């Protein structure tokens, strides 16, 4: 209508340094917090590392021409929240974390995102697996944060 050249992205659950959509345990555990949640381990999540989100935004804003204006920018693989918790616990041995089974009744359920359009039009491919992203995030925390604070 207004002839604006825009594109929008749909990210997955974002994790990593300076994220604002939920810590996904690692930052809280590094700060010395105990994580005890009675439900939530079975919540399906398509997690996306912050650097992959930044890459997707950059591509959506700079690649032209494009046919579509909406792109899924995620990791493209469905995981369970319990897997995220388990990985955080492995990366920080001795951390106290317990996440019970089930899905919270208020959870936003969404399966893995189809990345076909983002791959074909933008050349987007996630660069980080959950394991690689969590390891890099922990390295970042060790450089920038005080453990137990």
N, C-alpha and C positions, 0 to 999 in steps of 0.2 A: 504494500500500500504506500509506504513512504520511501521505497527504493533504497532501504538501508541494507548494507552488506553485512549480515550477521550470521552467526552460527551459535548453537547452544550445545552443551554437553550434559550427559547424564552420568555422573560418576558412581562408582560403587561405594562401599563403606571405606572411607579414607583413613589411613593410618600412617604414622611417621612423625618426624619432627614438626613441631608447631601446627599440628592438625587441630581442628576445632570441632570435630564431629564425634568425639569419643576416643579415649586413649587406647582402647583395646589392650589394656593391662600392662604393657611393658613400662610405660612411664610411671604408672602408679606403683608397680612392684619395685622399680629402680629407686623410687622415692622412699621405699621401706614400708609402704602400705600393705596391709593384708587385704586380699580380695576374697570375699565370701558372698556368693550369690546362689540362692537356692534353686534357681531355674535359669535356663538360657543356653545350655551347652549344645542343644540341637538346632539352634537358630541358623538357617542357611544364610551365608554371606558371600557376596562377590567382592572381595577386598581389593583395594587399590592403593598402592604406595604413593605418597605425596609427589614424588618425582614423576611418576607415570601420569598423574593428573595434570601436573604442570606441562608435560610434553603434549598431552592431548589438547589442552587449552591452546598452547602455542600453535599446534598444527591446525586446529579449527579456525584460528584467527588469521593464519597466514597462507594456507594452501588454497589456491584458486586456479582454475574454476572448480566449484563444487556444485553438485546437483541437489543435494539435500542440505537441510539446515539443522538437523538434530543428530547427534552422534553419541553412542555409548562409549564411555571412556572408563574402562575398568580393568581388572586383572583377567576377566573372562573365564574364571574358574570358580565354581561354587565350592565353598568350604563350609565347615561348621564352626560356630563360635567357640565350641570346645577345643577345636584344633588350634585356634589362635591362642587360647589360654594355655594349652599344653606346650606349645612352642615357646611362649613367654616364660613358662616355668622351667623349661630346659635351658633357655638362654641365661636365666638367672637362678642357678641352683640354690636351694635354700629359701627361695621366695615362697611365701604362703599364699596359695591360690586354690580355691575350690569353686567350681562352677557346676551346679546341679544340672540334671537332664531337662529336656523339654524346651518349649518355645514360649517366651513370655506372651501373655494374651494380648498385649498391646503392640506387639512387634509388627513392623512393616515387612511383609514377606515378599520376596522377589527372587526369582531364580537367577542363574548365571546370565549375564548380558551377552547378546549376540554382537560381536565386534566386526562383523562382515563389512558393514558400511564404512566404519572408521578405518579399517584396514585398506579397503579398496579405494576410497576417495581421499583419505588423508595420509595414508601410509603409516597409520598408527599400529604399533604392536607394543604391548606392555613389556617393559625391560626388567621388571622385578617380580620374582615369585614371592610368595608370602615369606618363605624362609630367608631369601636374600634381603628382602626389604626389612624384616625384623632384625636381622643381623646388622644391617647398616644403621638402622635406627638406634640400636643399642650402642654401637660405636659412637654415634652422634651424642647420645646421652652421656656417655663416658667423657666426651670432650667438653660438653657444655653444661652439664647439670651436676649438682652435688648429690651423691648417693645418700639416701636416708633423709632428704630434705624435700 
